[in-house]
Amino acid sequence: MDIPTFVKNEQGLYHVQGCVKPEEIVSTAASILLDELTDREALTAPTDVAQFLQLALAQEKNEVFSAIFLNNKHKVLRFETLFNGTIDSSAVYPRVVVQRALECNAAAVIFAHNHPSGCSEPSNADRQITKRLTDALALIDVRVLDHFVVSRSGYVSLAERGSL
């Protein structure tokens, strides 16, 4: 079986060589968007972040809780999934989040998790964990800029809703 390859030409367009599964296309698109976000001087547009997060997380069958760690100029240091859960929840441990923020030398963070149900409306538990994480990270001078809840059909930014 051919292993698909994505080749970028000088105009910035991608060509696919080989057979490609839909999930490979989505994964590659998320990688391309992450590269673009990482190459920027600063993250300034919530819609760009949301677009990447939807591609990266919305196809997951179980809940995953992720973070984008940023420097003090809001340049992306790294994106990673911190916790994997079940179809309707994911345990999130503030201690682990604080450790990762320190290891990444982050000054700010954007959280995200998916709702496999397809409804991106934040739950009370989502708002509570955001508050706990914000309080824990404030102790080490790391700002929480946003928490996105994504699904295949959309996203909600807690910052845009005034919940941060």
N, C-alpha and C positions, 0 to 999 in steps of 0.2 A: 504494500500500500504506500502510495506517495505521501510524504510529509509535506504539507502545504508551507509555502514560504511567501511572505509579503515583502515586496521589493518597492522601495520608494525611488521615484525618478527625480530628475533635476527640477521639475516643476512642482514637486511636493506631492505628487499623486502616487497612489499605491496600486501595484499590480499583484494579483494573486496567481501563484503557480501551484497547481495541484488541486486535489479535491479538498473542499473546506466545509466543515460542519458549521451550522449557525452559531453554536457556542464559541467556536474558534474566532469567528468574525467579531462577536461581541467582546471577547477577551482581548483581541488585538486592538479593537477600537478603544477600549478602556486604557490599554497600555499606551497608545498613541496620545490620548488626551492627558494621561498622567505625565508623559514626557513633555507635552506642551505646557502644562501647569508648572512643572518643575523648572522649565527653562525660563519662565517669566521672572521678572524682577520682584513682583509682588502679586498676591492674589487680591483682586479688587472687585471682581464681578461674581456675586453669589450664583448667578445662572450658569456660569462656566463650571463652577465647583459642583453644582447640582447635576449638571449634564454628565460630568465624569462619574459622580457617585451613583447615578442611576445605572450607567453602563457597568460599573464595577460591582454593584451590589444587588440590583433589582432582580437578577436572574437566579439568585441563590434560593435554594429550596428551604433552607432553614435561616433563622435570624443570625446575622453576623453584626458585630459591633466593631467599628473601625475608627481610625483617627488619622487626620492629616496634621503632622507636626510642622510648625513654621518657626522661622527665626524672628528676630525683632523687627525686621522689615517686611514680614509676612511672605517671605520666599519659602517655598516648600522644601523641607528637609527630607521628609519621607512620608509615605502613606502605608499603613499596615492594618490588617485585621487583628484586633486584640482578643476578641472572644467569639466563640462559635456557640450557637444555642440550638433550640428546637424549632418547631414550626411556628411557635407563637411567643417565644421568649429567649432571652440570652442573659446569663448572669454576668454582671459587670462589677469588677472589683477596683475601687478607687486606688488602693495601694499599688496595684499593677500599673494602672494608668500613670500615676505619679512617677513610678520607677522608670517607665518608658520615656516619659517626658524629660526626665533628668538624663537618661542615657542618650537621648537625641539632642540634648542641649537646646530644647525648644523654649521659645519665649511665648508662643501662642499655640493653640490647637483648635481644630475643627473636628467635631465628632459626627459620626453618621452611623445609622443602622437601617436595615431594610425591614419591611413588613411583607413577608411572603403572601399574606392574605390578599394583597393588592390595594389595601386601604392605607394611605400614607398619613392619616390623621394621628398625631401623637397621643399616646395614652397618658394617664396620670403617672404611671410608673416611669414613662419616658421623661416627663418633666421633673420627677423626683430625682432620678439618677443624674440628670443634667445639673440640678442644684447641688447634689452631693459632690459631683466631680468638679464643679466650679469652685465650691468652697475648699476642697482638698488642694486643688491646683493653685488657688490664690495664696496658700501658705508658702508656696515656693516661687511666687511671682510669675506664674504662667497663666496667661489670659485665655479664657474660652471664648472664641469668636462666634461660634455657631454650633448648632446640632441639627443635622438634617435627618429627616425620616423619609426614606425613599421606597417607592414601589414601582412596578412596571408602568403604572398609569400616571405617576406624578411624584411630587416631593413636597415636603413642608419644611421650611426653615424656621426654627424656634426663634432665632434673632429677628427675622422679619415679622414674626408674630408678637414680638415684644416680650417673649418668655425668658430672656436671658438678662 
